[in-house]
Amino acid sequence: PGIKCREIFEVQNHSPKVPNLVDTAEYQVTIPEKHLEIETKIDALLAQDEVIRERRGKDYDLRPRIFNL
């Protein structure tokens, strides 16, 4: 339970904003056995060419940012 930080870096005062410095993030989630049907949904998501989402009133394709699930 909880969140574990595996690696951190010091950011200099005059560096670009932190979100602009992050190119990837990795998360590990454990799914209880009673919810294993989610694997089918994950496979369907990964099979899509586009995953369109709206952010700040504009549509963007989230799929290029999803490397693996």
C-alpha positions, 0 to 999 in steps of 0.5 A, spaced: 500 500 500 502 507 498 506 510 493 514 508 493 519 513 490 524 509 486 528 515 483 529 522 484 533 528 481 535 535 483 532 540 479 536 547 478 532 553 480 533 556 472 531 549 469 524 548 465 518 547 469 518 540 472 513 537 467 517 539 461 523 535 464 519 528 465 519 524 458 516 518 461 513 515 468 512 508 470 507 505 475 506 499 477 499 497 479 496 490 483 489 488 481 485 483 485 484 477 482 476 478 482 478 484 477 482 480 472 477 482 466 480 488 466 486 485 462 481 484 456 480 492 457 487 493 457 488 489 451 483 493 447 486 500 449 493 498 447 490 495 440 487 502 438 491 507 434 488 513 437 486 514 444 483 521 444 482 525 450 480 532 452 484 537 456 483 544 457 478 544 452 482 541 446 482 534 444 489 530 444 491 523 442 494 520 448 496 513 445 503 515 443 504 516 450 502 509 452 508 505 452 505 499 455 500 497 461 
